[in-house]
Amino acid sequence: MRPEARKRKCISELVVGTGLALVCAACSNGNATSGAPPAPEVGYVVVVGQSYTPVVRLPGRVAAYETSEVRPQIGGIVLHRSFREGSTVHAGQVLYEIDPAQARASLANAEAAATSAQARYERYQRLIAIHAISQQDFDDAHAAADQANAALQTARISLTYTRVTAPISGIIGASSVTPGALATPAQPTPFAVIQQIDRVYVDMSRSITDLSAMRGHATRPASRASVHIVLPDGSPYPTPGNLEFSDVTVNASTGTVTLRALFANPDHLLLPGMFVQAQVLESGQPDVILAPQQAITRDAHGDATALLLNAQGVVEARTLQTGDTAGDKWVVLAGLQNGDRLIVEGGQRVHPGDHARGVSVQLPNDAGNNANSIRGREN
């Protein structure tokens, strides 16, 4: 082969070898850059126990602090009504006047009988001293005088009953009678009803099971538990009340007991018979784990599950036991511990066993979440 041809052949082989080397290098670099994708990013919160005051929501009904039905104690025609319906009356204030003619006649008759019986008794006192009458006659005269005096006292009391007065102070309702109506003693329909509502009760019903649990975990007397109420229009009542009374009898048909709370009611916003939503603050618990609801899901069996990021950056699945809701969080009874990193964002991008890059996040409602919270279920 001629020298020029041999030279051209060597140059061609060199160019081809260099090209192949570049291609292999490019392929090698491409394989290095097209390997496993970077670990997905997830947001987590560190689980920390916090103080928690559970609040149970109960339907309640307002009842007057004192109630008195005004009824006549003697018969007669009603002559006058001396109050304005719906106004405030005071104990001892005259509300109605019943015709006193019959009561006065009865009093006059009783006075005459008492005078006669007393005179006879005094005369017999002188006669018994000289043994002019028997001891039996003297005792009979003494007893007759006492009976006459008692009848006189009854007649005087009956005369006072012609003026029907208010037994208690409070707001008086509608009158069921007008002047000219006939009053009868202890009639079934009251003339009017007076209610003291400067303070009111709110009566609630709670299952005996929940009540027993509350007493078992109580750290303060249940009788002083604080109670808040929400009015029918959804606005909160400004002044909290105190739980004053728990009935000792269980309703056999419903399995509930009655709780009674006392509220100050100076502006008369709470009216007897009104239905309200009561929120009873139970005893506080010092170390409770509250998990954001967005981090909790349910599996096919209805069990609560959550994803966590362990110290090695691996996603783990955890089955939880949850209790009531506290605002936008679940009360976790089991399955989480202090320091666990609970995934709250990006959980749909990972599966158990995956590696992930964790980023700590601050939820908007984290601050103040350990304040009083409302239970999810209603009793």
C-alpha positions as CSV (number, residue, x, y, z in Angstrom):
1,M,0.0,0.0,0.0
2,R,1.3,3.4,-0.9
3,P,2.3,5.7,2.0
4,E,-0.3,8.4,1.3
5,A,-3.2,5.8,1.4
6,R,-1.8,4.2,4.6
7,K,-1.8,7.7,6.2
8,R,-5.3,8.5,5.2
9,K,-6.5,5.1,6.7
10,C,-4.9,5.8,10.0
11,I,-6.5,9.3,10.2
12,S,-9.9,7.7,9.5
13,E,-9.5,5.1,12.2
14,L,-8.5,7.8,14.7
15,V,-11.6,9.9,13.9
16,V,-13.9,6.9,14.2
17,G,-12.4,5.9,17.6
18,T,-12.6,9.4,19.0
19,G,-16.3,9.6,18.0
20,L,-17.1,6.3,19.6
21,A,-15.4,7.5,22.8
22,L,-17.4,10.7,22.8
23,V,-20.6,8.8,22.3
24,C,-19.8,6.4,25.1
25,A,-19.0,9.3,27.4
26,A,-22.3,11.0,26.5
27,C,-24.2,7.8,27.2
28,S,-22.4,7.3,30.5
29,N,-23.3,10.9,31.6
30,G,-26.9,10.5,30.4
31,N,-27.3,7.4,32.6
32,A,-25.9,9.3,35.5
33,T,-28.3,12.2,35.2
34,S,-31.4,10.1,34.4
35,G,-31.3,7.9,37.5
36,A,-33.9,7.8,40.4
37,P,-35.9,11.0,40.8
38,P,-35.4,13.2,43.9
39,A,-37.4,12.3,47.0
40,P,-40.7,14.1,47.1
41,E,-41.2,16.9,49.7
42,V,-43.8,16.5,52.4
43,G,-44.8,18.9,55.2
44,Y,-45.0,17.7,58.7
45,V,-45.8,18.9,62.3
46,V,-44.1,17.6,65.4
47,V,-46.6,16.0,67.7
48,V,-46.5,17.5,71.2
49,G,-48.9,16.9,74.1
50,Q,-50.8,19.9,75.3
51,S,-53.4,20.9,77.9
52,Y,-56.9,20.2,76.7
53,T,-60.2,21.2,78.3
54,P,-63.0,19.1,76.7
55,V,-66.4,20.7,76.4
56,V,-69.5,18.7,75.9
57,R,-72.4,20.2,74.0
58,L,-75.9,19.6,75.4
59,P,-79.4,20.9,74.5
60,G,-80.8,22.9,77.4
61,R,-84.0,24.6,78.4
62,V,-84.3,27.8,80.4
63,A,-86.4,27.7,83.6
64,A,-87.2,30.5,86.0
65,Y,-85.2,30.7,89.3
66,E,-88.5,31.0,91.2
67,T,-92.1,30.5,89.9
68,S,-95.3,31.2,91.8
69,E,-98.9,30.7,90.7
70,V,-101.3,33.3,92.1
71,R,-104.5,31.7,93.3
72,P,-107.4,32.9,95.5
73,Q,-107.8,31.3,98.9
74,I,-111.4,32.4,99.4
75,G,-114.4,32.7,97.1
76,G,-116.0,35.9,95.8
77,I,-116.3,38.3,93.0
78,V,-113.1,39.9,91.8
79,L,-113.5,43.7,92.2
80,H,-110.2,45.0,91.0
81,R,-106.9,44.1,89.4
82,S,-104.1,46.4,90.4
83,F,-101.1,45.5,88.2
84,R,-100.1,45.7,84.6
85,E,-99.5,42.4,82.8
86,G,-95.8,41.8,82.1
87,S,-94.6,44.3,84.7
88,T,-92.4,43.6,87.7
89,V,-94.2,43.1,91.0
90,H,-92.8,42.8,94.5
91,A,-93.6,40.3,97.3
92,G,-96.6,41.5,99.3
93,Q,-97.9,43.8,96.6
94,V,-101.7,43.7,96.2
95,L,-102.6,42.2,92.8
96,Y,-106.4,41.5,93.1
97,E,-109.2,42.5,95.4
98,I,-112.1,40.1,96.0
99,D,-115.4,41.4,97.4
100,P,-114.9,41.4,101.2
101,A,-118.6,41.6,102.2
102,Q,-119.0,37.9,103.0
103,A,-115.7,37.8,104.8
104,R,-116.6,40.8,106.9
105,A,-119.9,39.2,107.8
106,S,-118.2,36.0,108.8
107,L,-115.7,38.0,110.9
108,A,-118.5,39.9,112.7
109,N,-120.2,36.6,113.5
110,A,-117.0,35.1,114.8
111,E,-116.4,38.2,117.0
112,A,-119.8,37.9,118.5
113,A,-119.4,34.1,119.2
114,A,-115.9,34.7,120.7
115,T,-117.2,37.5,123.0
116,S,-120.1,35.3,124.2
117,A,-117.9,32.3,124.8
118,Q,-115.3,34.3,126.6
119,A,-117.9,35.9,128.9
120,R,-119.3,32.5,129.7
121,Y,-115.8,31.2,130.5
122,E,-115.1,34.1,132.8
123,R,-118.4,33.7,134.6
124,Y,-117.7,30.0,135.1
125,Q,-114.3,30.9,136.6
126,R,-116.0,32.6,139.5
127,L,-118.5,29.8,139.9
128,I,-116.0,27.1,140.0
129,A,-114.2,28.9,142.7
130,I,-117.2,28.5,145.1
131,H,-117.9,25.0,143.7
132,A,-121.2,26.1,142.2
133,I,-120.6,24.2,139.0
134,S,-119.0,20.9,138.1
135,Q,-115.5,20.7,136.8
136,Q,-116.8,19.3,133.6
137,D,-119.0,22.4,132.9
138,F,-116.0,24.6,133.6
139,D,-113.8,22.6,131.2
140,D,-116.4,22.7,128.5
141,A,-116.7,26.5,128.8
142,H,-113.0,26.9,128.6
143,A,-112.8,24.8,125.5
144,A,-115.7,26.7,123.9
145,A,-113.9,30.0,124.5
146,D,-110.7,28.6,122.9
147,Q,-112.7,27.4,119.9
148,A,-114.4,30.7,119.4
149,N,-111.2,32.6,119.6
150,A,-109.7,30.2,117.0
151,A,-112.7,30.8,114.7
152,L,-112.3,34.5,115.1
153,Q,-108.6,34.3,114.1
154,T,-109.7,32.3,111.0
155,A,-112.2,34.9,110.1
156,R,-109.6,37.6,110.4
157,I,-107.3,35.7,108.1
158,S,-110.0,35.1,105.6
159,L,-110.7,38.8,105.4
160,T,-107.0,39.4,104.5
161,Y,-107.3,36.9,101.7
162,T,-109.7,39.2,99.9
163,R,-106.6,41.1,99.0
164,V,-104.6,38.7,96.8
165,T,-100.9,39.6,97.1
166,A,-97.7,38.6,95.3
167,P,-96.0,35.7,97.1
168,I,-92.6,36.5,95.4
169,S,-91.0,39.3,93.5
170,G,-90.7,38.9,89.7
171,I,-92.4,39.5,86.4
172,I,-96.1,38.7,86.3
173,G,-97.6,37.3,83.2
174,A,-101.1,37.5,81.7
175,S,-104.1,37.6,84.0
176,S,-106.7,34.8,83.5
177,V,-109.5,36.8,85.2
178,T,-110.9,40.3,84.9
179,P,-113.0,42.3,87.4
180,G,-116.4,40.6,87.8
181,A,-115.0,37.1,87.6
182,L,-115.9,34.6,90.3
183,A,-113.0,33.3,92.4
184,T,-113.2,30.0,94.1
185,P,-110.8,28.7,96.8
186,A,-107.8,26.8,95.4
187,Q,-109.1,26.9,91.9
188,P,-107.1,24.9,89.3
189,T,-106.4,27.8,87.0
190,P,-104.2,30.4,88.6
191,F,-105.1,34.1,88.3
192,A,-101.6,34.8,87.1
193,V,-98.0,33.4,87.2
194,I,-95.0,35.3,88.7
195,Q,-91.5,34.3,87.6
196,Q,-88.2,35.5,89.0
197,I,-85.8,35.7,86.1
198,D,-83.0,37.9,87.3
199,R,-81.4,34.6,87.7
200,V,-82.4,31.5,85.7
201,Y,-81.7,27.8,85.5
202,V,-80.7,26.0,82.4
203,D,-81.8,22.3,82.6
204,M,-79.8,19.8,80.5
205,S,-80.0,16.0,80.0
206,R,-76.9,13.9,79.8
207,S,-76.4,10.1,79.4
208,I,-75.5,8.4,82.6
209,T,-72.5,6.7,80.8
210,D,-70.9,10.1,79.9
211,L,-71.7,11.5,83.4
212,S,-70.0,8.6,85.1
213,A,-66.9,9.1,82.8
214,M,-66.8,12.8,83.7
215,R,-66.9,12.1,87.4
216,G,-64.2,9.4,87.0
217,H,-61.8,11.9,85.4
218,A,-62.8,14.9,87.3
219,T,-60.0,17.0,89.0
220,R,-62.4,19.6,90.3
221,P,-65.9,19.3,91.8
222,A,-68.4,18.8,89.1
223,S,-70.8,21.1,90.9
224,R,-68.6,24.0,90.0
225,A,-68.0,23.2,86.3
226,S,-68.3,26.2,84.1
227,V,-71.2,26.3,81.6
228,H,-71.5,28.5,78.5
229,I,-74.6,28.8,76.4
230,V,-75.4,29.7,72.8
231,L,-78.7,31.6,72.2
232,P,-81.2,30.4,69.5
233,D,-79.9,33.0,67.1
234,G,-76.4,31.5,67.3
235,S,-74.9,34.3,69.4
236,P,-73.1,33.4,72.7
237,Y,-74.6,34.4,76.0
238,P,-72.0,36.9,77.5
239,T,-72.0,35.5,81.1
240,P,-71.0,31.9,81.9
241,G,-72.9,30.0,84.5
242,N,-72.0,27.3,87.1
243,L,-73.3,23.7,87.2
244,E,-75.3,23.6,90.4
245,F,-77.2,20.4,90.5
246,S,-77.1,16.8,89.1
247,D,-80.2,14.7,89.6
248,V,-79.9,11.4,91.4
249,T,-82.6,9.7,89.4
250,V,-82.0,8.2,85.9
251,N,-84.7,8.5,83.4
252,A,-85.6,4.9,82.7
253,S,-86.7,5.5,79.1
254,T,-83.7,7.6,78.0
255,G,-80.9,6.6,80.3
256,T,-80.2,10.2,81.1
257,V,-80.0,12.4,84.2
258,T,-80.8,16.1,84.5
259,L,-78.1,18.7,85.0
260,R,-79.0,22.2,86.2
261,A,-76.8,25.3,85.7
262,L,-77.4,28.7,87.2
263,F,-77.0,31.9,85.2
264,A,-77.2,35.6,86.1
265,N,-79.8,37.2,83.8
266,P,-79.9,40.9,84.6
267,D,-81.0,42.0,81.1
268,H,-83.7,39.2,80.9
269,L,-82.2,37.8,77.6
270,L,-83.0,34.3,78.8
271,L,-86.7,33.6,79.1
272,P,-88.3,30.6,80.7
273,G,-89.0,27.9,78.1
274,M,-86.3,29.0,75.7
275,F,-84.2,26.3,74.2
276,V,-80.4,26.9,74.1
277,Q,-77.2,25.0,73.3
278,A,-75.2,24.5,76.5
279,Q,-71.5,23.9,76.5
280,V,-70.2,22.3,79.8
281,L,-66.5,22.7,80.4
282,E,-65.2,19.5,81.9
283,S,-62.0,18.9,83.9
284,G,-58.8,19.9,82.0
285,Q,-56.3,17.2,80.9
286,P,-52.6,18.2,81.0
287,D,-51.0,16.0,78.2
288,V,-53.3,15.3,75.3
289,I,-52.2,14.8,71.7
290,L,-54.3,16.7,69.2
291,A,-53.8,15.8,65.5
292,P,-55.0,18.0,62.6
293,Q,-58.0,16.4,60.9
294,Q,-56.3,16.9,57.5
295,A,-53.6,14.4,58.5
296,I,-56.1,11.6,59.5
297,T,-57.8,9.3,57.0
298,R,-60.0,6.2,57.3
299,D,-59.2,2.9,55.8
300,A,-61.6,0.4,54.4
301,H,-62.4,-0.9,57.9
302,G,-63.1,2.6,59.2
303,D,-59.9,2.8,61.3
304,A,-58.1,6.1,61.6
305,T,-54.7,6.1,59.9
306,A,-51.9,8.6,59.4
307,L,-48.6,8.9,57.7
308,L,-45.4,9.8,59.6
309,L,-41.9,10.6,58.6
310,N,-39.3,8.7,60.7
311,A,-35.8,9.8,61.6
312,Q,-34.4,8.1,58.4
313,G,-36.7,10.1,56.2
314,V,-38.9,7.0,55.4
315,V,-42.7,7.3,55.4
316,E,-44.5,5.1,57.8
317,A,-48.2,4.3,58.2
318,R,-49.7,4.3,61.6
319,T,-53.2,3.2,62.9
320,L,-54.6,5.5,65.5
321,Q,-57.3,5.5,68.1
322,T,-59.2,8.7,68.1
323,G,-61.7,10.2,70.5
324,D,-63.6,13.4,70.2
325,T,-62.9,16.4,67.9
326,A,-61.4,19.5,69.3
327,G,-62.1,22.3,66.9
328,D,-60.3,21.2,63.6
329,K,-58.3,18.5,65.4
330,W,-58.8,14.9,66.6
331,V,-58.1,13.9,70.1
332,V,-55.7,11.0,69.7
333,L,-56.1,8.3,72.4
334,A,-53.4,5.9,71.0
335,G,-51.0,5.6,68.1
336,L,-49.0,8.8,68.4
337,Q,-46.2,9.9,70.8
338,N,-44.5,13.2,71.6
339,G,-41.9,14.0,69.0
340,D,-43.5,12.0,66.1
341,R,-43.4,13.9,62.8
342,L,-47.0,13.8,61.4
343,I,-47.3,14.4,57.7
344,V,-50.0,17.1,57.0
345,E,-49.1,18.2,53.5
346,G,-48.0,16.1,50.4
347,G,-49.2,12.8,51.8
348,Q,-50.9,12.0,48.5
349,R,-47.5,12.0,46.8
350,V,-45.9,9.3,49.0
351,H,-46.6,5.8,50.2
352,P,-45.4,3.8,53.2
353,G,-41.8,2.9,52.7
354,D,-41.0,5.8,50.4
355,H,-38.2,8.2,51.1
356,A,-39.3,11.8,51.5
357,R,-37.8,15.2,52.3
358,G,-39.6,16.6,55.3
359,V,-40.3,20.3,55.8
360,S,-41.7,21.6,59.1
361,V,-44.9,23.6,58.6
362,Q,-46.9,25.9,60.9
363,L,-50.6,25.4,60.6
364,P,-52.6,28.6,60.7
365,N,-54.7,27.5,63.7
366,D,-51.9,26.0,65.8
367,A,-51.8,29.0,68.1
368,G,-54.5,28.7,70.8
369,N,-55.6,25.2,69.8
370,N,-55.2,24.1,73.4
371,A,-58.0,26.4,74.5
372,N,-61.5,25.2,75.2
373,S,-62.6,23.0,72.4
374,I,-66.0,21.6,71.4
375,R,-66.7,17.9,71.3
376,G,-67.7,16.5,68.0
377,R,-70.6,14.4,69.2
378,E,-73.7,15.8,70.9
379,N,-75.2,14.0,73.9
